[in-house]
Amino acid sequence: MFCKNCGKQIKDDAHFCPHCGKGVGLSDEIQSKINSTYMKKKRAKWPLVLAFFVFVISVGIAMSYAGRKADNVKKNNNYQALVDVGNKYIEDLDYEKAEDKYLKAISIEPKKKEPYIKLADLYMAQGKQKKATNILKKAVKNIDTEESEEIQQRYDLYTYVDKVLIPKEGQCQEGTYECTYERTSEYGVDVKTLGAVKGVMNWNIMDYDNDGDEELLVLMLKKYKSASLSISDNRNAIYLQMYEIVDGKVALQDEYWGLCPVLGYGDDEDAGIFLVTKDNKTYICGSSDELIHTYADGSTIKSFVLTYESNKFVEQAGQVEPVSGSDFTSLMPNESLDKMIEVLVKLELNQDAEKMKETGKMVFQFKNPVDKMLVRIKGKNQGFDADKAYGNRGTSFQKFNPDAFGKVVIQIEYGNTTDNSTEKEALDDQSDTTESKSVTSDMYVAIYGPIIDAAYNKYYDGVQVMDYYFYDIDKDGVKELLVKNGTCEADYTYQAYTIQNNKSKYLGQISGGHTVFYKDENGGTKKYIIQVQGHMMWEAVSYVEINNGKIGSKEISNRELGASEEYYSNSYPVEGTGALDKTILQE
């Protein structure tokens, strides 16, 4: 027979259609009850199924949350452990390992400020101002919490010179300058000051007053006119400016008239400003000595020793106004001199203290070890011709001829440029003193060999690699020596030497941490080499050049490398080797 409901064939004795479930031969009343009971049973199963699924999902969510919480705890623990270890390395002055830990902490928690702050402090302690600025820039980008305000303010302080002061005030660059002479009266001639040069000279950031916040010290070159100098026109002066964060903004707190006159006053010039830290206090020291000898005999000097306290520069010793004279011992005893000597002894600047006792002249010799040299100025008269300048001093006395006074050549240097004369002279004395117009391989060994050995004997501790490089940087036919000095990557420098008159000549130093050297991209045709400093995906590339008898580096790029990027290299490495190997000197 066939089902009346769906029309499909079923068995003759069937009570229900196997296809649609409809009763066969049942009354509508009975069929309705059957259907009702079936639906109730069906509905009764769904809550149980739903409850089961809810339970499973809830357990999954709970387990996932617990897992994430455990991961976060582990992550936070790793982060804090790295920061703590980094702090310990800072206490041990192991800057390289501290840097590594802080960078790893940032990779775990890029939105937390502490490792950024620690790295900025670390880089500033090493004199790596650009690197400190870059890490703060990264922090500003990554941190979007309430902590970002502090980071932003600090970044503003670090970039204030480049973004605000230099565009507004200009910049006095390192390098060589020349001053001519000019007639000031019928029989008077003066050095013509560097009138066009002005603006920011150098700057430094540190906590000068130990209040827990950093300050920005700026050396600003401006014009200053003082009746006491008896000068008809404005003269160059170096002002000290101190900036702090006030109400979230960088603000000038105090300004001090530091050195005047400078950069074009005397026939010879010797000036500088440096920092010394003693008993957890930072002292800002400076002096200028303008020597006049072409048409007179004497000097104009000014000096100071300052601290920064309660938003003000505080004079610890020095002179309020420049002082001129020929024999400064005639001014002794001198209360100002006695005070200066007392302060210098306290700061362990003993060479300067003894020299001042002897001469009565309150100027620094710039030979004592200091913490940081901010500016060093050296000037020398060249080309003076007395006969042409003065003419016949008899009955036909002529007016002064300013063209015959020659010129004053001035060298301005920033950074750590202390003379360290004692060490250099000791090394120089080991060189051959015979005259020669060419340098042979035997001479390289005889002159450079003792310098390399001295560095090796002083610093080698049985672990680190003490190396040197040998290359003609300035293409003058004489190969220069770059020899590593220091105890670790954090304080390595390369001391540079050349050979003149068959003797070693010290050219200065450049930083040496994580360094390799390359010739230029043409394989050695340019008067420079390329220095690459790379560590933990940070890279700085500089040109190393020799100008006016001094070595210096000019940074051309500073960047953080991406995951797939490689450090700079080219096909022309500068030849270098370990300190015990002298074979490359013989080639």
Summary of the structure (lengths in Angstrom):
residues: 587
radius of gyration: 38.1
end to end distance: 114.7
largest distance: 160.2
contacts: 1764
relative contact order: 0.07
helix: 33%
strand: 33%
